[in-house]
Amino acid sequence: MNKKALLIVVIIVLILSSISTALVVEGRKREDPGSVIWDAEGWDNFAMDGTDFFISDGVLYGGGVYLQQPFGEQGHVIAVDLEENELLWNHNHNMPTARINSVHGSNDIIYSGSYSGDIVAADADNGELLWDHSYHDYLVWSVHSSDNAVYSGCRDGLVVSADADSGEKLWEHTFHDSTIISVYSSEGFVYSSSGDGSVVVVDADSGEMQWSHQHHEGPVGSLYVLDNIVYSGGGEGELIAYDAEKQEKLWSHSHHDETVSSIYVQDGVVYSGDGDGYVIASDSSDGEKLWSHSYHKESSSRSSWWTGVDAIISIQVVDGDVYSLDNNGNALAVEAEGSLTLGMSRAWASFLGTASEYLGVIVLISVIILIVVGAIWGSSRVWPKESSTDRKFP
């Protein structure tokens, strides 16, 4: 084989090796999240309640219970330093013993909604009361804040927007026919979901309806919005990704058997929790399952009206760790990346499927390549010169 033919063979081998390497790398799968790296404890007679939490700048804010009272006194909001694992402050500005259902923060203010219908704003540094309002009659399920406003939804189907600094009501809407389960604000819009299976989107400034969809068969228990994609989880165990700009469904998965009760999205991964205690990570581009864990299932059972046993109430990803809380008050964290293994990637599986459909064409192309390479190889061979003494004459 001469240099030209050898070069052609080397190039073909390099191309095939590169393709194979790319396919193998893409096939690396995150099978499990590893072991628990953080577990909630009791802090100065306070513990997490099975409601909600929000993490910012290394501090976890959440619904708390005071263990010194008989059966535990609910209605507290607690702040815990995650690095030192110690209580920073607590407050019970919400109506005493009224369980805290939702906690969210922005601009150094922590907002909380409770069974009493109150929305309370407190200083994130010390828990001091800034303001409260009672625009809801009963049971605030969800609170979310952004762009100098705080949005809340309650059992009577009412969604309220209030000024973040003063608590003054800006607008309200009643576009849902059932309990508001989740509220989320993003990029000038407010998204809400309810027990009637609908997702409603309104203008954040005016509260005017923009659009809605009803792709879920049961109550929509959770919402998350990122880059104009609305992720919603239903009571039927289905998680749907919906393009808010094009107003069309992108994909859905049914990795959960119970209500999808919590969603968080980061770095191309959708983290979701369900009513049976599972936390699942899936690919945000197509919903393919990456890993799952069921550490919460080891806890005792206590459920709310729309979730099941050991329901995952809240999920948040911070510095590569996935924090989750169930409705028994058990909070823990695992590593977001999980373990990696090699396996057949989607691209490789797709290639094999396509190859089987066009096998004849592939064989023909392969034959042509072999003929061309053989021709080049053959034409470049050096044949020995025939000497005059070897010639035979008749």
N, C-alpha and C positions, 0 to 999 in steps of 0.2 A: 504494500500500500504506500503510495507516494504522499508527499506533504499535503497536497490539495485535498485528496480523499480523506486523509486523517483529520484535517481541519473540519471538513463537513461533518464527519462522524462526531467529533468532539462538540461542535456547536449543537447538534441534535441532542446529544446526551445532556449538555448543560441546560437546554431549554426544558427537556423532560424533567430533569432534576429540580429545576426552579419551580415548575408547576406542582410537582409532587410535594416539595417542601411547603409551598404556600397552602396547599390543601391540607397537609398534616397540621400546620400551625393553626389554621382556621378550625380544625377539628378538636382543638383543646376545649374540654368541657369543664364547667364548674359543677362538680357532682354534689358537694355538701359544704356547709358553711363552717365546718370545724366545731370546736368546742366552745362553750360559753366563756367569754372573756370578762364579763361584768354581770353582776347580779345584784338587784336592789336589796337593801337591808332596811332595818328600822333606824331612824335618826332622831335621837332625843325624844323618844316616845311618839314619833310620827312615822308613818309608812305610806307607801303609794296606795291610792284608792284605785279601783278598777274602772277608771274613766278616761283620762287623756293626759298627754304630756307634750311639752315643747322644749327643744334644746337650742340654746344660743350662747356662744362664747364660753363653752365649757360648763354651763349651768343648766340643769334640768328643772323645768317648772312643770308642776302637775297637780292634779287633784290629790289631796292628802286626807288621811284619817288620823285622829288623835287617839292613841291606844290607851291612854290612862282613863278615859271615860268608859262606862259600861258598854260593851259591844262595839266600842270605837266610835268617836264622834266625827261624823263626816262634815263636809262643808268647808274644809280648809284648802288653801292653795299653799304649796310648799316650794322652796327653792333649794336645790341640792348641788353642791360643788362636786362635779364628777371626778375630778382628779384627787381631791382629798376625801371624797365620799362622806361629806358631812353636811348637815343642815345649815343653810345660811339664814333663812327666815321663814316664817309662815304667817298667813293672815286668814281670818274668817270674816271678811267684809261682806261676803255674800250672806244671805239669811242663814243664821246658825242652824246647823245640822242639815242644810239643803245640799245635797250631793252635787259636787262639781262635775259637769258633763264634758266641758270643752275648755281648753286653754290654748291661747295663741299669743304671740308677741311681735311687736315692731316698734322701732324708735324708742327703745328703752322703757316700754310700757308693756305690762302683762295683762291681757284681757281674759276674763273667765266668765262662763255662763253656767247656771245651775238649775236645779229642779224648781227653784222658786220663780224662775223667769227673769231674775236679775242679770244684768251685765255689769261687771265691775272692772274698773281700770286701776291698776296699782303700779307703783314705781318698781321697776325691775331690780333696782339695787337694794332696796330695803323693805319692799312690800307695803309701803305706806299708801293709803287710799288717795286716789286722785279724783275719781268721780264714780257714780253708778247710775244706772237708769233701769226702769221697769216697764219698757214698752211692750214686753211680752207678758201674757197672763200666767203662763205656766210652762215649765220644762223646756229650757233652751238646750237643744241637742248639739248645735255647732256654732263656733265662733271663728272668724278669720279676719285678719287685718292687713291692710296695705294702702298705700297712697293716701295717708292721713284720714282714713276712715276705718271703721270696724263694722263688720257685717255679721248678722246672727240670724239663725232660723230656729223655729220652735214647733211645738206639738200642734198648734192651731193652724199651721200652714202659712204662717206669716214670716216674711224675710224683711229685716230692718237694716237700714244703713244709718250709722251715727257718726258724728264728728269724733275723730280719734282724740282730740285734745280736750273737748268739753263734754262729750256724750250727747250733744243735742241731736235729735232725730233729723235726718236729711230727707229720707223717703222710706216708703214701705211698699211691698207688693204681695199679692195673694194669688199668684198665677198657678200655684199648686192646689190640688184637691185633697191633700193629705199631709201628714206630719213631715216637716222638713228634717231630714236626717243629716245632710251634709251641705256646707256652704264653703265656697272657695273663690277668692278674688285674684285676678291676674290680668295685667296689661289693659286696664280700663273696662273690664267686664266682671260681672259677678255671676258665678255658676252655682246652682242649687239643685239638690236632688231630694226626692221624697218617697213616701210609701206608696204613691200611685204609679211608680215605675218611670217617672219622667225626669229628664234633665232640662232645666230652664236656664237661659242665659239672658241677662239684662245689662243695659248700659250702667256703668258704675256711677256716673254722675247724676243720671236722671231716674234710673230704675225702670226705664222703658224696655219692653220685651224686644229681644233681637231674634231669637230662634229657640226652638226646643226639639228634643227628640225623645222617643219612647221605645228604644230598642230592647229594653229589659222587660222580662215577663213579670218580675216581682219587684219589691221595694229596692231602691238604689241606695245601698248602705254606705258608699264612700265615693269621694271625688278627688282627683288631682289633675292639675292643668300645667303643662309645660310646653313651650314653643308651639302654642296654638293646637296642641293635641290634648283632648279631654279624655282622661282615663276614668272610667266609672265601674263600680262593682255592684252586682245585683244579688238579690236574695236567692236566685237560682244557681249561684256559684259561678256566674259568668263575668269575666272582666272584659270590657270593651274599650278599644282605642278609637277615638272619633276625631276626624279632622275638622276643627272649628271653622277654619277659613272656607274650605270647600263644602262643609256640612255633609260629610259622607263618612260612613263607617270604614275604618282601615282594616281592622282585624279584631278577633275576639278569642279568648281561651277559656276553657272550663277545667283548669287544673284543680280548682277548689270544689269540694262536695257540699260546702255550706255557704252561707252569706259571705260575700267579700266585704269585710267590715272595715278595712283600712288599706290605703294605697300611698306609696311614696315612690318617686321616680328620680333617678340620678345616674349620670354617666352611662346612658343607654340600657339601664336595667330598671324594670318595674318590680318593686317589692310590694307584696300584698299579703294581708292576713285574713283568715276566715273565722267563721263561727265555731269551728271545731279545733282551734288552736294551732293551725299550721301557718307557717310563714314561708312564702314561695317567692323565688326570684325568677323573672322571665325576661327574655329579650324584648326591648321596647320596639324593635323594628318589625317583629312578626309574632310576638307572644310565646315563642318557644321556651319551654321550661328549662332553667339552668340548674337550680338546686332547690331544696326545701328542707325545713327542719320542723320538729314537733316537740321542742323542749317545753312548751307551755302545757302540753297535754298531761304532764306529770302533776299539775296543780289540781286542787279541788274544784268542784263545779259550782258555778253560780252564773245565771244567764239573764239577759235583759229581754224585752219583749220581741226584739227583732233579730237577735243573735242567739247562737247556741252555746253549748258548753265550752268554757275556756276561750271565748271569743277574743281575737286580737283586736283591741280597741284602737291602738295607735302604733305607727311605725315611723321612724326617722333615721336617716343615714347621716352620720357625722364622722369625718376623718376616717373613712373606710370601715366604720363599724355600724352594724344594723341594730338599732335599739327597738325593742318591741315591748308592748304592755298588754296584758290580758285583763279580762273583767274581774279577775280575782285579786288584782293588785300586784301580780308578779311581773316585774320588769327585768329584762336581761339584754345582753348585747352579744353578737357574734361578728366575726370578720366578714365583710361584704364579699370579698373575692372568693373565698372557699378554696377547696383543693382542685387541682387541675389534672386531667387525664387526657390521653390521646385517644381519639376515636374518629369514626367517619364523619366528616363535616357535611353540612348541607350542600356546599358547592360540589363536593366529590360525589355525593349521592345523586345530585342533579345531573352531573356529568355522566354518571353511569346510566341513568335513566334515558338521557338523550342519546347516548351511544347505542343503547339497545334498539332505539327507534331507527337510527340511521346507520346500522351496522354495515349494510352493503356499500354505502357511500364511503364510510371510513376505510373499509377493506380496499376499495378501488384507489383511494388517495394513497393509502399505504403502499400498494403495489407500484403506483406511478413513482412515488418517492424512491422506492427500492430500485426501480429500473433506471431512474436518472442517476442515482448514486453509483449503480453498477456500470452505467455507460461512461461516467466520468472516470471511474476507477480503471475501466478497461482501456479507454483511449490513452490513458497516461502511462500505461505499462511500457517498459523498454524491452523490445524483442532483440535477440542476438542477430547480428548481421551474418548473412550467408556468405561463406568464402567461395572463391572460384574453384577450389579443389573439390568442393562438395557437390558441384553441379554435375549432373549426369546428362549426357547427350545421347540421343538415339544413334 
